[in-house]
Structure formats: structure tokens, C-alpha cells
Amino acid sequence: MKALGVGTWGVGWREIEVLSDSKGRPLVCLEGRARDRAEEIGLGGLDISLSHSRDYAIASVVGEI
């Protein structure tokens, strides 16, 4: 949501989905208002890195213009 410049307003959590490609690499898929906003600001794509331990998880997202 931050990469789209909207914070928690204007885009629903269910409009952003993390899936895996055939090799297990995580992919960010945008739907609805999230996809519309990405097109509006000229966002070419989103890359995501996921990591976790037994007790914690973290994700970092980088948008390309």
C-alpha cells in the first residue's frame, strides 16, 4: 500500500495478493483499485522479498517505475 502511495486508505487488503511462480519465487498481484492506482502512478512492477524465522516474518517490497 505504501508503494502505491495510499497507505491504508483507498486500496483494500484483498486487492493485493502474494503468489508463487513455478519455481517458488514470490510475486505480487494487484487487482481492482490497487491495479488502477499502479497504472495511474506509472508503477511498472513490484518485487517482494519474504523471510521468516520461527517467531517472526518480514517482507520488503520495491516498486519499479
PQR file of N, CA, C, O and H, with PARSE charges and radii, in Angstrom:
ATOM      1  N   MET A   1       0.829  -1.190   0.000 -0.4000 1.5000
ATOM      2  CA  MET A   1       0.000   0.000   0.000 -0.0000 2.0000
ATOM      3  C   MET A   1       0.875   1.256   0.000  0.5500 1.7000
ATOM      4  O   MET A   1       0.550   2.244  -0.658 -0.5500 1.4000
ATOM      5  N   LYS A   2       1.974   1.211   0.733 -0.4000 1.5000
ATOM      6  CA  LYS A   2       2.871   2.370   0.733 -0.0000 2.0000
ATOM      7  C   LYS A   2       3.482   2.576  -0.644  0.5500 1.7000
ATOM      8  O   LYS A   2       3.633   3.714  -1.087 -0.5500 1.4000
ATOM      9  H   LYS A   2       2.238   0.408   1.267  0.4000 1.0000
ATOM     10  N   ALA A   3       3.837   1.495  -1.326 -0.4000 1.5000
ATOM     11  CA  ALA A   3       4.422   1.612  -2.661 -0.0000 2.0000
ATOM     12  C   ALA A   3       3.432   2.233  -3.649  0.5500 1.7000
ATOM     13  O   ALA A   3       3.838   2.805  -4.660 -0.5500 1.4000
ATOM     14  H   ALA A   3       3.715   0.570  -0.966  0.4000 1.0000
ATOM     15  N   LEU A   4       2.143   2.119  -3.355 -0.4000 1.5000
ATOM     16  CA  LEU A   4       1.112   2.720  -4.199 -0.0000 2.0000
ATOM     17  C   LEU A   4       0.810   4.154  -3.789  0.5500 1.7000
ATOM     18  O   LEU A   4       0.059   4.855  -4.467 -0.5500 1.4000
ATOM     19  H   LEU A   4       1.814   1.655  -2.533  0.4000 1.0000
ATOM     20  N   GLY A   5       1.399   4.588  -2.674 -0.4000 1.5000
ATOM     21  CA  GLY A   5       1.205   5.960  -2.212 -0.0000 2.0000
ATOM     22  C   GLY A   5      -0.137   6.227  -1.573  0.5500 1.7000
ATOM     23  O   GLY A   5      -0.595   7.369  -1.544 -0.5500 1.4000
ATOM     24  H   GLY A   5       2.009   4.019  -2.123  0.4000 1.0000
ATOM     25  N   VAL A   6      -0.781   5.176  -1.054 -0.4000 1.5000
ATOM     26  CA  VAL A   6      -2.109   5.358  -0.462 -0.0000 2.0000
ATOM     27  C   VAL A   6      -2.181   4.963   1.004  0.5500 1.7000
ATOM     28  O   VAL A   6      -3.223   5.149   1.633 -0.5500 1.4000
ATOM     29  H   VAL A   6      -0.408   4.248  -1.077  0.4000 1.0000
ATOM     30  N   GLY A   7      -1.112   4.428   1.565 -0.4000 1.5000
ATOM     31  CA  GLY A   7      -1.189   3.966   2.946 -0.0000 2.0000
ATOM     32  C   GLY A   7      -2.295   2.931   3.075  0.5500 1.7000
ATOM     33  O   GLY A   7      -2.405   2.035   2.238 -0.5500 1.4000
ATOM     34  H   GLY A   7      -0.265   4.278   1.055  0.4000 1.0000
ATOM     35  N   THR A   8      -3.108   3.043   4.103 -0.4000 1.5000
ATOM     36  CA  THR A   8      -4.209   2.093   4.280 -0.0000 2.0000
ATOM     37  C   THR A   8      -5.533   2.631   3.754  0.5500 1.7000
ATOM     38  O   THR A   8      -6.576   2.014   3.972 -0.5500 1.4000
ATOM     39  H   THR A   8      -3.019   3.771   4.783  0.4000 1.0000
ATOM     40  N   TRP A   9      -5.511   3.761   3.071 -0.4000 1.5000
ATOM     41  CA  TRP A   9      -6.728   4.358   2.526 -0.0000 2.0000
ATOM     42  C   TRP A   9      -6.801   4.155   1.017  0.5500 1.7000
ATOM     43  O   TRP A   9      -5.800   4.332   0.324 -0.5500 1.4000
ATOM     44  H   TRP A   9      -4.664   4.262   2.894  0.4000 1.0000
ATOM     45  N   GLY A  10      -7.947   3.793   0.510 -0.4000 1.5000
ATOM     46  CA  GLY A  10      -8.157   3.750  -0.928 -0.0000 2.0000
ATOM     47  C   GLY A  10      -7.902   2.425  -1.602  0.5500 1.7000
ATOM     48  O   GLY A  10      -8.336   2.227  -2.737 -0.5500 1.4000
ATOM     49  H   GLY A  10      -8.760   3.649   1.073  0.4000 1.0000
ATOM     50  N   VAL A  11      -7.215   1.510  -0.949 -0.4000 1.5000
ATOM     51  CA  VAL A  11      -6.948   0.188  -1.513 -0.0000 2.0000
ATOM     52  C   VAL A  11      -7.217  -0.841  -0.430  0.5500 1.7000
ATOM     53  O   VAL A  11      -6.751  -0.698   0.700 -0.5500 1.4000
ATOM     54  H   VAL A  11      -6.862   1.671  -0.027  0.4000 1.0000
ATOM     55  N   GLY A  12      -7.965  -1.872  -0.773 -0.4000 1.5000
ATOM     56  CA  GLY A  12      -8.290  -2.911   0.202 -0.0000 2.0000
ATOM     57  C   GLY A  12      -7.227  -3.987   0.270  0.5500 1.7000
ATOM     58  O   GLY A  12      -6.539  -4.251  -0.716 -0.5500 1.4000
ATOM     59  H   GLY A  12      -8.344  -1.987  -1.691  0.4000 1.0000
ATOM     60  N   TRP A  13      -7.089  -4.612   1.435 -0.4000 1.5000
ATOM     61  CA  TRP A  13      -6.106  -5.674   1.627 -0.0000 2.0000
ATOM     62  C   TRP A  13      -6.314  -6.822   0.650  0.5500 1.7000
ATOM     63  O   TRP A  13      -5.349  -7.472   0.250 -0.5500 1.4000
ATOM     64  H   TRP A  13      -7.648  -4.398   2.236  0.4000 1.0000
ATOM     65  N   ARG A  14      -7.532  -7.074   0.268 -0.4000 1.5000
ATOM     66  CA  ARG A  14      -7.823  -8.198  -0.634 -0.0000 2.0000
ATOM     67  C   ARG A  14      -7.524  -7.867  -2.096  0.5500 1.7000
ATOM     68  O   ARG A  14      -7.706  -8.713  -2.971 -0.5500 1.4000
ATOM     69  H   ARG A  14      -8.316  -6.546   0.593  0.4000 1.0000
ATOM     70  N   GLU A  15      -7.073  -6.658  -2.361 -0.4000 1.5000
ATOM     71  CA  GLU A  15      -6.714  -6.267  -3.719 -0.0000 2.0000
ATOM     72  C   GLU A  15      -5.225  -6.461  -3.996  0.5500 1.7000
ATOM     73  O   GLU A  15      -4.765  -6.220  -5.113 -0.5500 1.4000
ATOM     74  H   GLU A  15      -6.926  -5.970  -1.650  0.4000 1.0000
ATOM     75  N   ILE A  16      -4.476  -6.891  -2.995 -0.4000 1.5000
ATOM     76  CA  ILE A  16      -3.048  -7.158  -3.127 -0.0000 2.0000
ATOM     77  C   ILE A  16      -2.823  -8.602  -2.684  0.5500 1.7000
ATOM     78  O   ILE A  16      -3.171  -8.980  -1.566 -0.5500 1.4000
ATOM     79  H   ILE A  16      -4.850  -7.087  -2.088  0.4000 1.0000
ATOM     80  N   GLU A  17      -2.238  -9.400  -3.571 -0.4000 1.5000
ATOM     81  CA  GLU A  17      -2.058 -10.818  -3.278 -0.0000 2.0000
ATOM     82  C   GLU A  17      -0.620 -11.221  -3.577  0.5500 1.7000
ATOM     83  O   GLU A  17      -0.039 -10.779  -4.568 -0.5500 1.4000
ATOM     84  H   GLU A  17      -1.956  -9.093  -4.480  0.4000 1.0000
ATOM     85  N   VAL A  18      -0.055 -12.052  -2.729 -0.4000 1.5000
ATOM     86  CA  VAL A  18       1.279 -12.605  -2.962 -0.0000 2.0000
ATOM     87  C   VAL A  18       1.101 -14.071  -3.344  0.5500 1.7000
ATOM     88  O   VAL A  18       0.535 -14.866  -2.594 -0.5500 1.4000
ATOM     89  H   VAL A  18      -0.528 -12.411  -1.924  0.4000 1.0000
ATOM     90  N   LEU A  19       1.601 -14.405  -4.531 -0.4000 1.5000
ATOM     91  CA  LEU A  19       1.529 -15.769  -5.051 -0.0000 2.0000
ATOM     92  C   LEU A  19       2.947 -16.249  -5.325  0.5500 1.7000
ATOM     93  O   LEU A  19       3.903 -15.495  -5.145 -0.5500 1.4000
ATOM     94  H   LEU A  19       2.061 -13.760  -5.140  0.4000 1.0000
ATOM     95  N   SER A  20       3.089 -17.491  -5.756 -0.4000 1.5000
ATOM     96  CA  SER A  20       4.395 -18.034  -6.127 -0.0000 2.0000
ATOM     97  C   SER A  20       4.385 -18.444  -7.582  0.5500 1.7000
ATOM     98  O   SER A  20       3.380 -18.941  -8.091 -0.5500 1.4000
ATOM     99  H   SER A  20       2.313 -18.104  -5.902  0.4000 1.0000
ATOM    100  N   ASP A  21       5.529 -18.231  -8.264 -0.4000 1.5000
ATOM    101  CA  ASP A  21       5.634 -18.731  -9.620 -0.0000 2.0000
ATOM    102  C   ASP A  21       5.996 -20.216  -9.580  0.5500 1.7000
ATOM    103  O   ASP A  21       6.037 -20.807  -8.502 -0.5500 1.4000
ATOM    104  H   ASP A  21       6.345 -17.827  -7.850  0.4000 1.0000
ATOM    105  N   SER A  22       6.258 -20.823 -10.731 -0.4000 1.5000
ATOM    106  CA  SER A  22       6.519 -22.264 -10.788 -0.0000 2.0000
ATOM    107  C   SER A  22       7.787 -22.680 -10.052  0.5500 1.7000
ATOM    108  O   SER A  22       7.941 -23.851  -9.703 -0.5500 1.4000
ATOM    109  H   SER A  22       6.224 -20.343 -11.607  0.4000 1.0000
ATOM    110  N   LYS A  23       8.697 -21.736  -9.811 -0.4000 1.5000
ATOM    111  CA  LYS A  23       9.934 -22.040  -9.087 -0.0000 2.0000
ATOM    112  C   LYS A  23       9.867 -21.638  -7.618  0.5500 1.7000
ATOM    113  O   LYS A  23      10.855 -21.767  -6.895 -0.5500 1.4000
ATOM    114  H   LYS A  23       8.572 -20.785 -10.095  0.4000 1.0000
ATOM    115  N   GLY A  24       8.704 -21.149  -7.169 -0.4000 1.5000
ATOM    116  CA  GLY A  24       8.534 -20.768  -5.770 -0.0000 2.0000
ATOM    117  C   GLY A  24       8.847 -19.314  -5.478  0.5500 1.7000
ATOM    118  O   GLY A  24       8.740 -18.882  -4.330 -0.5500 1.4000
ATOM    119  H   GLY A  24       7.901 -21.045  -7.757  0.4000 1.0000
ATOM    120  N   ARG A  25       9.231 -18.549  -6.486 -0.4000 1.5000
ATOM    121  CA  ARG A  25       9.545 -17.127  -6.296 -0.0000 2.0000
ATOM    122  C   ARG A  25       8.261 -16.356  -6.010  0.5500 1.7000
ATOM    123  O   ARG A  25       7.278 -16.524  -6.733 -0.5500 1.4000
ATOM    124  H   ARG A  25       9.318 -18.900  -7.418  0.4000 1.0000
ATOM    125  N   PRO A  26       8.242 -15.517  -4.979 -0.5600 1.5000
ATOM    126  CA  PRO A  26       7.023 -14.774  -4.664  0.2800 2.0000
ATOM    127  C   PRO A  26       6.751 -13.665  -5.682  0.5500 1.7000
ATOM    128  O   PRO A  26       7.669 -12.982  -6.136 -0.5500 1.4000
ATOM    129  N   LEU A  27       5.487 -13.504  -6.028 -0.4000 1.5000
ATOM    130  CA  LEU A  27       5.036 -12.488  -6.974 -0.0000 2.0000
ATOM    131  C   LEU A  27       3.921 -11.667  -6.336  0.5500 1.7000
ATOM    132  O   LEU A  27       3.103 -12.208  -5.592 -0.5500 1.4000
ATOM    133  H   LEU A  27       4.742 -14.060  -5.659  0.4000 1.0000
ATOM    134  N   VAL A  28       3.878 -10.379  -6.616 -0.4000 1.5000
ATOM    135  CA  VAL A  28       2.797  -9.520  -6.132 -0.0000 2.0000
ATOM    136  C   VAL A  28       1.800  -9.328  -7.263  0.5500 1.7000
ATOM    137  O   VAL A  28       2.171  -8.903  -8.357 -0.5500 1.4000
ATOM    138  H   VAL A  28       4.542  -9.939  -7.221  0.4000 1.0000
ATOM    139  N   CYS A  29       0.542  -9.638  -7.005 -0.4000 1.5000
ATOM    140  CA  CYS A  29      -0.524  -9.464  -7.989 -0.0000 2.0000
ATOM    141  C   CYS A  29      -1.502  -8.415  -7.459  0.5500 1.7000
ATOM    142  O   CYS A  29      -1.960  -8.498  -6.319 -0.5500 1.4000
ATOM    143  H   CYS A  29       0.240  -9.983  -6.117  0.4000 1.0000
ATOM    144  N   LEU A  30      -1.811  -7.435  -8.296 -0.4000 1.5000
ATOM    145  CA  LEU A  30      -2.723  -6.360  -7.909 -0.0000 2.0000
ATOM    146  C   LEU A  30      -4.044  -6.512  -8.651  0.5500 1.7000
ATOM    147  O   LEU A  30      -4.070  -6.892  -9.822 -0.5500 1.4000
ATOM    148  H   LEU A  30      -1.439  -7.367  -9.221  0.4000 1.0000
ATOM    149  N   GLU A  31      -5.123  -6.216  -7.971 -0.4000 1.5000
ATOM    150  CA  GLU A  31      -6.459  -6.270  -8.544 -0.0000 2.0000
ATOM    151  C   GLU A  31      -7.205  -4.970  -8.247  0.5500 1.7000
ATOM    152  O   GLU A  31      -6.800  -4.221  -7.358 -0.5500 1.4000
ATOM    153  H   GLU A  31      -5.102  -5.907  -7.020  0.4000 1.0000
ATOM    154  N   GLY A  32      -8.259  -4.698  -8.958 -0.4000 1.5000
ATOM    155  CA  GLY A  32      -9.160  -3.587  -8.667 -0.0000 2.0000
ATOM    156  C   GLY A  32      -8.479  -2.241  -8.518  0.5500 1.7000
ATOM    157  O   GLY A  32      -7.701  -1.822  -9.375 -0.5500 1.4000
ATOM    158  H   GLY A  32      -8.587  -5.306  -9.681  0.4000 1.0000
ATOM    159  N   ARG A  33      -8.784  -1.567  -7.408 -0.4000 1.5000
ATOM    160  CA  ARG A  33      -8.252  -0.215  -7.165 -0.0000 2.0000
ATOM    161  C   ARG A  33      -6.742  -0.199  -7.032  0.5500 1.7000
ATOM    162  O   ARG A  33      -6.101   0.790  -7.386 -0.5500 1.4000
ATOM    163  H   ARG A  33      -9.416  -1.907  -6.712  0.4000 1.0000
ATOM    164  N   ALA A  34      -6.159  -1.285  -6.524 -0.4000 1.5000
ATOM    165  CA  ALA A  34      -4.698  -1.359  -6.413 -0.0000 2.0000
ATOM    166  C   ALA A  34      -4.063  -1.355  -7.802  0.5500 1.7000
ATOM    167  O   ALA A  34      -3.082  -0.648  -8.033 -0.5500 1.4000
ATOM    168  H   ALA A  34      -6.679  -2.088  -6.236  0.4000 1.0000
ATOM    169  N   ARG A  35      -4.614  -2.135  -8.723 -0.4000 1.5000
ATOM    170  CA  ARG A  35      -4.108  -2.169 -10.095 -0.0000 2.0000
ATOM    171  C   ARG A  35      -4.304  -0.818 -10.776  0.5500 1.7000
ATOM    172  O   ARG A  35      -3.418  -0.335 -11.480 -0.5500 1.4000
ATOM    173  H   ARG A  35      -5.411  -2.709  -8.536  0.4000 1.0000
ATOM    174  N   ASP A  36      -5.473  -0.213 -10.560 -0.4000 1.5000
ATOM    175  CA  ASP A  36      -5.758   1.110 -11.140 -0.0000 2.0000
ATOM    176  C   ASP A  36      -4.771   2.157 -10.636  0.5500 1.7000
ATOM    177  O   ASP A  36      -4.284   2.978 -11.414 -0.5500 1.4000
ATOM    178  H   ASP A  36      -6.193  -0.605  -9.988  0.4000 1.0000
ATOM    179  N   ARG A  37      -4.477   2.130  -9.348 -0.4000 1.5000
ATOM    180  CA  ARG A  37      -3.544   3.100  -8.765 -0.0000 2.0000
ATOM    181  C   ARG A  37      -2.132   2.888  -9.310  0.5500 1.7000
ATOM    182  O   ARG A  37      -1.425   3.856  -9.592 -0.5500 1.4000
ATOM    183  H   ARG A  37      -4.873   1.464  -8.716  0.4000 1.0000
ATOM    184  N   ALA A  38      -1.721   1.639  -9.458 -0.4000 1.5000
ATOM    185  CA  ALA A  38      -0.394   1.339 -10.004 -0.0000 2.0000
ATOM    186  C   ALA A  38      -0.266   1.897 -11.420  0.5500 1.7000
ATOM    187  O   ALA A  38       0.771   2.461 -11.770 -0.5500 1.4000
ATOM    188  H   ALA A  38      -2.295   0.852  -9.230  0.4000 1.0000
ATOM    189  N   GLU A  39      -1.299   1.747 -12.228 -0.4000 1.5000
ATOM    190  CA  GLU A  39      -1.291   2.286 -13.585 -0.0000 2.0000
ATOM    191  C   GLU A  39      -1.264   3.813 -13.559  0.5500 1.7000
ATOM    192  O   GLU A  39      -0.561   4.437 -14.354 -0.5500 1.4000
ATOM    193  H   GLU A  39      -2.142   1.289 -11.944  0.4000 1.0000
ATOM    194  N   GLU A  40      -2.023   4.406 -12.656 -0.4000 1.5000
ATOM    195  CA  GLU A  40      -2.109   5.866 -12.522 -0.0000 2.0000
ATOM    196  C   GLU A  40      -0.749   6.493 -12.215  0.5500 1.7000
ATOM    197  O   GLU A  40      -0.424   7.555 -12.746 -0.5500 1.4000
ATOM    198  H   GLU A  40      -2.594   3.898 -12.011  0.4000 1.0000
ATOM    199  N   ILE A  41       0.041   5.848 -11.368 -0.4000 1.5000
ATOM    200  CA  ILE A  41       1.337   6.418 -10.985 -0.0000 2.0000
ATOM    201  C   ILE A  41       2.497   5.881 -11.835  0.5500 1.7000
ATOM    202  O   ILE A  41       3.655   6.225 -11.598 -0.5500 1.4000
ATOM    203  H   ILE A  41      -0.223   4.985 -10.937  0.4000 1.0000
ATOM    204  N   GLY A  42       2.183   5.045 -12.815 -0.4000 1.5000
ATOM    205  CA  GLY A  42       3.213   4.516 -13.706 -0.0000 2.0000
ATOM    206  C   GLY A  42       4.094   3.443 -13.094  0.5500 1.7000
ATOM    207  O   GLY A  42       5.258   3.303 -13.469 -0.5500 1.4000
ATOM    208  H   GLY A  42       1.243   4.765 -13.007  0.4000 1.0000
ATOM    209  N   LEU A  43       3.548   2.690 -12.158 -0.4000 1.5000
ATOM    210  CA  LEU A  43       4.295   1.625 -11.494 -0.0000 2.0000
ATOM    211  C   LEU A  43       4.428   0.447 -12.449  0.5500 1.7000
ATOM    212  O   LEU A  43       3.431  -0.138 -12.873 -0.5500 1.4000
ATOM    213  H   LEU A  43       2.603   2.804 -11.854  0.4000 1.0000
ATOM    214  N   GLY A  44       5.682   0.102 -12.787 -0.4000 1.5000
ATOM    215  CA  GLY A  44       5.917  -0.976 -13.740 -0.0000 2.0000
ATOM    216  C   GLY A  44       5.825  -2.360 -13.131  0.5500 1.7000
ATOM    217  O   GLY A  44       5.520  -3.318 -13.841 -0.5500 1.4000
ATOM    218  H   GLY A  44       6.492   0.577 -12.442  0.4000 1.0000
ATOM    219  N   GLY A  45       6.073  -2.492 -11.873 -0.4000 1.5000
ATOM    220  CA  GLY A  45       6.020  -3.791 -11.212 -0.0000 2.0000
ATOM    221  C   GLY A  45       6.439  -3.676  -9.769  0.5500 1.7000
ATOM    222  O   GLY A  45       6.956  -2.646  -9.336 -0.5500 1.4000
ATOM    223  H   GLY A  45       6.322  -1.714 -11.296  0.4000 1.0000
ATOM    224  N   LEU A  46       6.214  -4.732  -9.034 -0.4000 1.5000
ATOM    225  CA  LEU A  46       6.593  -4.800  -7.628 -0.0000 2.0000
ATOM    226  C   LEU A  46       7.401  -6.068  -7.400  0.5500 1.7000
ATOM    227  O   LEU A  46       6.977  -7.154  -7.793 -0.5500 1.4000
ATOM    228  H   LEU A  46       5.794  -5.569  -9.386  0.4000 1.0000
ATOM    229  N   ASP A  47       8.554  -5.938  -6.772 -0.4000 1.5000
ATOM    230  CA  ASP A  47       9.355  -7.093  -6.373 -0.0000 2.0000
ATOM    231  C   ASP A  47       9.245  -7.231  -4.867  0.5500 1.7000
ATOM    232  O   ASP A  47       9.264  -6.238  -4.139 -0.5500 1.4000
ATOM    233  H   ASP A  47       8.898  -5.055  -6.453  0.4000 1.0000
ATOM    234  N   ILE A  48       9.130  -8.461  -4.405 -0.4000 1.5000
ATOM    235  CA  ILE A  48       8.962  -8.697  -2.972 -0.0000 2.0000
ATOM    236  C   ILE A  48       9.978  -9.724  -2.488  0.5500 1.7000
ATOM    237  O   ILE A  48      10.280 -10.695  -3.181 -0.5500 1.4000
ATOM    238  H   ILE A  48       9.115  -9.268  -4.997  0.4000 1.0000
ATOM    239  N   SER A  49      10.493  -9.494  -1.300 -0.4000 1.5000
ATOM    240  CA  SER A  49      11.383 -10.430  -0.628 -0.0000 2.0000
ATOM    241  C   SER A  49      10.723 -10.816   0.689  0.5500 1.7000
ATOM    242  O   SER A  49      10.316  -9.952   1.465 -0.5500 1.4000
ATOM    243  H   SER A  49      10.248  -8.705  -0.737  0.4000 1.0000
ATOM    244  N   LEU A  50      10.620 -12.097   0.930 -0.4000 1.5000
ATOM    245  CA  LEU A  50       9.997 -12.620   2.153 -0.0000 2.0000
ATOM    246  C   LEU A  50      11.019 -13.423   2.950  0.5500 1.7000
ATOM    247  O   LEU A  50      11.838 -14.141   2.376 -0.5500 1.4000
ATOM    248  H   LEU A  50      10.950 -12.799   0.299  0.4000 1.0000
ATOM    249  N   SER A  51      10.967 -13.302   4.249 -0.4000 1.5000
ATOM    250  CA  SER A  51      11.844 -14.082   5.117 -0.0000 2.0000
ATOM    251  C   SER A  51      11.118 -14.357   6.424  0.5500 1.7000
ATOM    252  O   SER A  51      10.247 -13.590   6.834 -0.5500 1.4000
ATOM    253  H   SER A  51      10.302 -12.719   4.716  0.4000 1.0000
ATOM    254  N   HIS A  52      11.474 -15.438   7.066 -0.4000 1.5000
ATOM    255  CA  HIS A  52      10.838 -15.752   8.345 -0.0000 2.0000
ATOM    256  C   HIS A  52      11.748 -16.623   9.198  0.5500 1.7000
ATOM    257  O   HIS A  52      12.642 -17.314   8.710 -0.5500 1.4000
ATOM    258  H   HIS A  52      12.182 -16.061   6.733  0.4000 1.0000
ATOM    259  N   SER A  53      11.479 -16.555  10.473 -0.4000 1.5000
ATOM    260  CA  SER A  53      12.112 -17.454  11.423 -0.0000 2.0000
ATOM    261  C   SER A  53      10.973 -18.131  12.180  0.5500 1.7000
ATOM    262  O   SER A  53       9.809 -18.031  11.791 -0.5500 1.4000
ATOM    263  H   SER A  53      10.753 -15.994  10.869  0.4000 1.0000
ATOM    264  N   ARG A  54      11.308 -18.787  13.213 -0.4000 1.5000
ATOM    265  CA  ARG A  54      10.266 -19.469  13.982 -0.0000 2.0000
ATOM    266  C   ARG A  54       9.228 -18.498  14.553  0.5500 1.7000
ATOM    267  O   ARG A  54       8.039 -18.813  14.592 -0.5500 1.4000
ATOM    268  H   ARG A  54      12.254 -18.867  13.529  0.4000 1.0000
ATOM    269  N   ASP A  55       9.677 -17.319  14.993 -0.4000 1.5000
ATOM    270  CA  ASP A  55       8.796 -16.383  15.678 -0.0000 2.0000
ATOM    271  C   ASP A  55       8.441 -15.124  14.897  0.5500 1.7000
ATOM    272  O   ASP A  55       7.499 -14.421  15.262 -0.5500 1.4000
ATOM    273  H   ASP A  55      10.643 -17.063  14.960  0.4000 1.0000
ATOM    274  N   TYR A  56       9.179 -14.826  13.826 -0.4000 1.5000
ATOM    275  CA  TYR A  56       8.984 -13.551  13.133 -0.0000 2.0000
ATOM    276  C   TYR A  56       8.939 -13.741  11.627  0.5500 1.7000
ATOM    277  O   TYR A  56       9.465 -14.714  11.086 -0.5500 1.4000
ATOM    278  H   TYR A  56       9.944 -15.397  13.529  0.4000 1.0000
ATOM    279  N   ALA A  57       8.298 -12.791  10.965 -0.4000 1.5000
ATOM    280  CA  ALA A  57       8.286 -12.770   9.499 -0.0000 2.0000
ATOM    281  C   ALA A  57       8.464 -11.333   9.046  0.5500 1.7000
ATOM    282  O   ALA A  57       8.061 -10.395   9.735 -0.5500 1.4000
ATOM    283  H   ALA A  57       7.871 -12.001  11.404  0.4000 1.0000
ATOM    284  N   ILE A  58       9.078 -11.170   7.864 -0.4000 1.5000
ATOM    285  CA  ILE A  58       9.299  -9.834   7.318 -0.0000 2.0000
ATOM    286  C   ILE A  58       9.134  -9.882   5.806  0.5500 1.7000
ATOM    287  O   ILE A  58       9.441 -10.886   5.163 -0.5500 1.4000
ATOM    288  H   ILE A  58       9.405 -11.931   7.304  0.4000 1.0000
ATOM    289  N   ALA A  59       8.642  -8.773   5.249 -0.4000 1.5000
ATOM    290  CA  ALA A  59       8.529  -8.646   3.795 -0.0000 2.0000
ATOM    291  C   ALA A  59       9.029  -7.262   3.419  0.5500 1.7000
ATOM    292  O   ALA A  59       8.744  -6.281   4.105 -0.5500 1.4000
ATOM    293  H   ALA A  59       8.393  -7.957   5.772  0.4000 1.0000
ATOM    294  N   SER A  60       9.779  -7.190   2.319 -0.4000 1.5000
ATOM    295  CA  SER A  60      10.225  -5.921   1.759 -0.0000 2.0000
ATOM    296  C   SER A  60       9.757  -5.863   0.332  0.5500 1.7000
ATOM    297  O   SER A  60       9.903  -6.829  -0.416 -0.5500 1.4000
ATOM    298  H   SER A  60      10.011  -7.987   1.762  0.4000 1.0000
ATOM    299  N   VAL A  61       9.183  -4.715  -0.062 -0.4000 1.5000
ATOM    300  CA  VAL A  61       8.671  -4.555  -1.424 -0.0000 2.0000
ATOM    301  C   VAL A  61       9.345  -3.356  -2.064  0.5500 1.7000
ATOM    302  O   VAL A  61       9.499  -2.303  -1.444 -0.5500 1.4000
ATOM    303  H   VAL A  61       9.064  -3.930   0.545  0.4000 1.0000
ATOM    304  N   VAL A  62       9.748  -3.534  -3.324 -0.4000 1.5000
ATOM    305  CA  VAL A  62      10.352  -2.457  -4.095 -0.0000 2.0000
ATOM    306  C   VAL A  62       9.533  -2.288  -5.361  0.5500 1.7000
ATOM    307  O   VAL A  62       9.277  -3.252  -6.082 -0.5500 1.4000
ATOM    308  H   VAL A  62       9.623  -4.388  -3.828  0.4000 1.0000
ATOM    309  N   GLY A  63       9.124  -1.054  -5.624 -0.4000 1.5000
ATOM    310  CA  GLY A  63       8.376  -0.753  -6.839 -0.0000 2.0000
ATOM    311  C   GLY A  63       9.290  -0.206  -7.912  0.5500 1.7000
ATOM    312  O   GLY A  63      10.208   0.561  -7.623 -0.5500 1.4000
ATOM    313  H   GLY A  63       9.332  -0.271  -5.038  0.4000 1.0000
ATOM    314  N   GLU A  64       9.041  -0.599  -9.151 -0.4000 1.5000
ATOM    315  CA  GLU A  64       9.840  -0.072 -10.264 -0.0000 2.0000
ATOM    316  C   GLU A  64       8.976   0.818 -11.151  0.5500 1.7000
ATOM    317  O   GLU A  64       7.824   0.511 -11.458 -0.5500 1.4000
ATOM    318  H   GLU A  64       8.295  -1.223  -9.385  0.4000 1.0000
ATOM    319  N   ILE A  65       9.575   1.920 -11.544 -0.4000 1.5000
ATOM    320  CA  ILE A  65       8.863   2.890 -12.380 -0.0000 2.0000
ATOM    321  C   ILE A  65       9.543   2.941 -13.732  0.5500 1.7000
ATOM    322  O   ILE A  65       9.116   3.692 -14.609 -0.5500 1.4000
ATOM    323  H   ILE A  65      10.511   2.170 -11.295  0.4000 1.0000
TER
END
